[in-house]
Amino acid sequence: MEPMGISQSKLARDIDVPVTRINNIIKHHRSISPDTALRLGKYFNINPRWWMNMQNQYDLELAEDEGWKITEDRIRTFSMAS
C-alpha cells in the first residue's frame, strides 16, 4: 500500500472500517471477510471475488504448509465399486 501512498489509517477511513482490521489483515492475524472484500473491491475498483479468491488461495497454502502432507497419507481415495 505504501508504494501507492495509502496508509493503513487512510484506507481504514476511506472504506469505513477500524484501522485495527486493516492492521490485522496485513499482519496475517485476520482473514479478508466478504464484507472487507466488498469494501476493498469498491475502493480499488477490483472485483470483490478477486479479494476472496486471494484469501482462499492463501488459506489453502497455509493449510498445506501446516501438516497437510501428514494428514493426506491417512485419507483414502474414493473409488466406485465395480
MDTraj code that builds the backbone (N, CA, C; nanometers):
import mdtraj as md
import numpy as np

residues = "MET GLU PRO MET GLY ILE SER GLN SER LYS LEU ALA ARG ASP ILE ASP VAL PRO VAL THR ARG ILE ASN ASN ILE ILE LYS HIS HIS ARG SER ILE SER PRO ASP THR ALA LEU ARG LEU GLY LYS TYR PHE ASN ILE ASN PRO ARG TRP TRP MET ASN MET GLN ASN GLN TYR ASP LEU GLU LEU ALA GLU ASP GLU GLY TRP LYS ILE THR GLU ASP ARG ILE ARG THR PHE SER MET ALA SER".split()
xyz = np.array([
    [0.0813, -0.1187, 0.0000],
    [0.0000, 0.0000, 0.0000],
    [0.0861, 0.1258, 0.0000],
    [0.2007, 0.1177, 0.0642],
    [0.2872, 0.2353, 0.0707],
    [0.3304, 0.2864, -0.0664],
    [0.3639, 0.1970, -0.1629],
    [0.4012, 0.2490, -0.2954],
    [0.2896, 0.3318, -0.3601],
    [0.1651, 0.3054, -0.3214],
    [0.0523, 0.3817, -0.3752],
    [0.0214, 0.5043, -0.2904],
    [0.0971, 0.5231, -0.1819],
    [0.0735, 0.6381, -0.0954],
    [-0.0483, 0.6240, -0.0063],
    [-0.0842, 0.4999, 0.0256],
    [-0.2016, 0.4759, 0.1096],
    [-0.1547, 0.4188, 0.2433],
    [-0.1845, 0.4883, 0.3497],
    [-0.1522, 0.4371, 0.4831],
    [-0.2667, 0.3482, 0.5316],
    [-0.2383, 0.2699, 0.6331],
    [-0.3429, 0.1861, 0.6912],
    [-0.4585, 0.2715, 0.7422],
    [-0.4258, 0.3822, 0.8062],
    [-0.5322, 0.4670, 0.8610],
    [-0.6155, 0.5321, 0.7502],
    [-0.5519, 0.5729, 0.6409],
    [-0.6270, 0.6308, 0.5288],
    [-0.7205, 0.5270, 0.4680],
    [-0.6674, 0.4065, 0.4439],
    [-0.7508, 0.3010, 0.3869],
    [-0.8684, 0.2710, 0.4789],
    [-0.8405, 0.2567, 0.6079],
    [-0.9473, 0.2277, 0.7039],
    [-1.0546, 0.3363, 0.7013],
    [-1.0125, 0.4614, 0.7017],
    [-1.1093, 0.5730, 0.6953],
    [-1.1900, 0.5671, 0.5662],
    [-1.1197, 0.5471, 0.4551],
    [-1.1859, 0.5516, 0.3245],
    [-1.2853, 0.4381, 0.3032],
    [-1.2601, 0.3217, 0.3648],
    [-1.3544, 0.2104, 0.3468],
    [-1.4423, 0.1900, 0.4706],
    [-1.4302, 0.2830, 0.5671],
    [-1.5167, 0.2859, 0.6856],
    [-1.5068, 0.1586, 0.7703],
    [-1.3831, 0.1233, 0.8059],
    [-1.3584, 0.0122, 0.8984],
    [-1.2563, 0.0589, 1.0025],
    [-1.2485, -0.0104, 1.1150],
    [-1.1456, 0.0248, 1.2133],
    [-1.0057, -0.0021, 1.1570],
    [-0.9112, 0.0823, 1.1916],
    [-0.7737, 0.0642, 1.1439],
    [-0.7170, -0.0690, 1.1926],
    [-0.7663, -0.1176, 1.3058],
    [-0.7183, -0.2473, 1.3559],
    [-0.7523, -0.3605, 1.2592],
    [-0.8628, -0.3484, 1.1870],
    [-0.8986, -0.4521, 1.0895],
    [-0.7929, -0.4582, 0.9796],
    [-0.7547, -0.3437, 0.9272],
    [-0.6537, -0.3386, 0.8211],
    [-0.5201, -0.3895, 0.8738],
    [-0.4819, -0.3437, 0.9915],
    [-0.3557, -0.3849, 1.0516],
    [-0.3521, -0.5354, 1.0747],
    [-0.4606, -0.5918, 1.1240],
    [-0.4657, -0.7364, 1.1488],
    [-0.4623, -0.8174, 1.0202],
    [-0.5218, -0.7667, 0.9141],
    [-0.5147, -0.8354, 0.7844],
    [-0.3711, -0.8336, 0.7336],
    [-0.3071, -0.7200, 0.7412],
    [-0.1694, -0.7076, 0.6930],
    [-0.0753, -0.7980, 0.7713],
    [-0.0994, -0.8108, 0.9015],
    [-0.0133, -0.8936, 0.9866],
    [-0.0534, -1.0416, 0.9848],
    [-0.1505, -1.0775, 0.9022],
    [-0.1992, -1.2154, 0.8898],
    [-0.2636, -1.2661, 1.0189],
    [-0.3235, -1.1745, 1.0962],
    [-0.3961, -1.2128, 1.2166],
    [-0.5465, -1.2208, 1.1892],
    [-0.5860, -1.1787, 1.0711],
    [-0.7275, -1.1773, 1.0348],
    [-0.7392, -1.2021, 0.8854],
    [-0.8409, -1.2768, 0.8482],
    [-0.8672, -1.3029, 0.7066],
    [-0.9478, -1.1884, 0.6460],
    [-0.9463, -1.1831, 0.5144],
    [-1.0325, -1.0876, 0.4441],
    [-1.1723, -1.1484, 0.4401],
    [-1.2653, -1.0832, 0.5064],
    [-1.4039, -1.1298, 0.5112],
    [-1.4770, -1.0842, 0.3850],
    [-1.5935, -1.1434, 0.3582],
    [-1.6722, -1.0946, 0.2446],
    [-1.7032, -0.9449, 0.2554],
    [-1.7316, -0.8974, 0.3760],
    [-1.7582, -0.7549, 0.3958],
    [-1.6370, -0.6708, 0.3564],
    [-1.5197, -0.7116, 0.4020],
    [-1.3979, -0.6377, 0.3681],
    [-1.3692, -0.6479, 0.2191],
    [-1.3927, -0.7643, 0.1598],
    [-1.3708, -0.7819, 0.0160],
    [-1.4595, -0.6869, -0.0644],
    [-1.5836, -0.6711, -0.0221],
    [-1.6737, -0.5781, -0.0912],
    [-1.6225, -0.4346, -0.0813],
    [-1.5764, -0.3977, 0.0361],
    [-1.5262, -0.2619, 0.0570],
    [-1.3984, -0.2375, -0.0235],
    [-1.3049, -0.3341, -0.0181],
    [-1.1804, -0.3204, -0.0944],
    [-1.2082, -0.3207, -0.2442],
    [-1.3043, -0.4031, -0.2852],
    [-1.3413, -0.4081, -0.4261],
    [-1.3883, -0.2733, -0.4777],
    [-1.4754, -0.2102, -0.4008],
    [-1.5248, -0.0784, -0.4420],
    [-1.4122, 0.0241, -0.4396],
    [-1.3312, 0.0221, -0.3350],
    [-1.2249, 0.1211, -0.3183],
    [-1.1223, 0.1136, -0.4308],
    [-1.0768, -0.0077, -0.4608],
    [-0.9725, -0.0251, -0.5623],
    [-1.0285, -0.0544, -0.7014],
    [-1.1620, -0.0587, -0.7136],
    [-1.2273, -0.0903, -0.8406],
    [-1.1805, -0.2262, -0.8935],
    [-1.1791, -0.3228, -0.8023],
    [-1.1412, -0.4609, -0.8342],
    [-1.2566, -0.5497, -0.7876],
    [-1.2915, -0.6487, -0.8661],
    [-1.3997, -0.7389, -0.8305],
    [-1.3765, -0.7966, -0.6905],
    [-1.4752, -0.7888, -0.6010],
    [-1.4593, -0.8437, -0.4662],
    [-1.4237, -0.9920, -0.4658],
    [-1.4650, -1.0632, -0.5697],
    [-1.4312, -1.2054, -0.5782],
    [-1.2792, -1.2261, -0.5879],
    [-1.2093, -1.1308, -0.6475],
    [-1.0633, -1.1400, -0.6553],
    [-1.0055, -1.1426, -0.5149],
    [-1.0551, -1.0534, -0.4278],
    [-1.0059, -1.0492, -0.2899],
    [-1.0365, -1.1801, -0.2175],
    [-1.1559, -1.2342, -0.2382],
    [-1.1924, -1.3603, -0.1731],
    [-1.1090, -1.4757, -0.2284],
    [-1.0858, -1.4758, -0.3599],
    [-1.0021, -1.5809, -0.4195],
    [-0.8602, -1.5752, -0.3653],
    [-0.8067, -1.4552, -0.3493],
    [-0.6721, -1.4407, -0.2928],
    [-0.6686, -1.4935, -0.1494],
    [-0.7725, -1.4645, -0.0728],
    [-0.7781, -1.5130, 0.0653],
    [-0.7877, -1.6650, 0.0676],
    [-0.8728, -1.7217, -0.0180],
    [-0.8869, -1.8674, -0.0237],
    [-0.7569, -1.9346, -0.0654],
    [-0.6888, -1.8770, -0.1622],
    [-0.5608, -1.9317, -0.2070],
    [-0.4587, -1.9283, -0.0929],
    [-0.4529, -1.8181, -0.0210],
    [-0.3612, -1.8060, 0.0928],
    [-0.3958, -1.9088, 0.2010],
    [-0.5248, -1.9234, 0.2322],
    [-0.5678, -2.0190, 0.3346],
    [-0.5305, -2.1618, 0.2957],
    [-0.5480, -2.1961, 0.1684],
    [-0.5138, -2.3300, 0.1214],
    [-0.3637, -2.3553, 0.1306],
    [-0.2836, -2.2585, 0.0900],
    [-0.1379, -2.2724, 0.1007],
    [-0.0952, -2.2863, 0.2462],
    [-0.1590, -2.2123, 0.3336],
    [-0.1286, -2.2199, 0.4758],
    [-0.1620, -2.3587, 0.5302],
    [-0.2769, -2.4124, 0.4904],
    [-0.3167, -2.5459, 0.5351],
    [-0.2180, -2.6515, 0.4860],
    [-0.1731, -2.6377, 0.3619],
    [-0.0753, -2.7329, 0.3081],
    [0.0563, -2.7253, 0.3848],
    [0.0948, -2.6068, 0.4233],
    [0.2197, -2.5884, 0.4980],
    [0.2090, -2.6378, 0.6415],
    [0.0891, -2.6441, 0.6949],
    [0.0694, -2.6796, 0.8355],
    [0.0389, -2.8273, 0.8554],
    [0.0998, -2.9132, 0.7799],
    [0.0868, -3.0552, 0.8072],
    [-0.0086, -3.1326, 0.7195],
    [-0.0557, -3.0738, 0.6111],
    [-0.1455, -3.1471, 0.5221],
    [-0.0801, -3.2747, 0.4731],
    [0.0502, -3.2716, 0.4469],
    [0.1199, -3.3894, 0.3945],
    [0.1054, -3.5070, 0.4906],
    [0.1082, -3.4812, 0.6197],
    [0.0929, -3.5881, 0.7189],
    [-0.0499, -3.6416, 0.7152],
    [-0.1474, -3.5539, 0.7136],
    [-0.2879, -3.5930, 0.7119],
    [-0.3242, -3.6625, 0.5817],
    [-0.2687, -3.6169, 0.4729],
    [-0.3005, -3.6695, 0.3401],
    [-0.2784, -3.8200, 0.3327],
    [-0.1760, -3.8698, 0.3982],
    [-0.1456, -4.0130, 0.3950],
    [-0.2520, -4.0961, 0.4652],
    [-0.3316, -4.0350, 0.5510],
    [-0.4332, -4.1085, 0.6263],
    [-0.5706, -4.1036, 0.5604],
    [-0.5819, -4.0379, 0.4470],
    [-0.7111, -4.0247, 0.3792],
    [-0.7154, -4.1193, 0.2601],
    [-0.8217, -4.1985, 0.2569],
    [-0.8394, -4.2908, 0.1444],
    [-0.9049, -4.2184, 0.0279],
    [-0.8736, -4.2621, -0.0926],
    [-0.9341, -4.2064, -0.2130],
    [-1.0601, -4.2853, -0.2458],
    [-1.1684, -4.2147, -0.2738],
    [-1.2949, -4.2782, -0.3097],
    [-1.2838, -4.3426, -0.4466],
    [-1.3404, -4.4620, -0.4594],
    [-1.3493, -4.5245, -0.5917],
    [-1.4825, -4.5974, -0.6006],
    [-1.5417, -4.5925, -0.7176],
    [-1.6700, -4.6586, -0.7410],
    [-1.6483, -4.8095, -0.7432],
    [-1.7373, -4.8823, -0.6767],
    [-1.7293, -5.0288, -0.6782],
    [-1.7776, -5.0787, -0.8137],
    [-1.7091, -5.1775, -0.8674],
    [-1.7481, -5.2308, -0.9989],
    [-1.8515, -5.3373, -0.9846],
])
top = md.Topology()
chain = top.add_chain()
for i, resn in enumerate(residues, 1):
    res = top.add_residue(resn, chain, resSeq=i)
    for name in ("N", "CA", "C"):
        top.add_atom(name, md.element.get_by_symbol(name[0]), res)
traj = md.Trajectory(xyz[None], top)
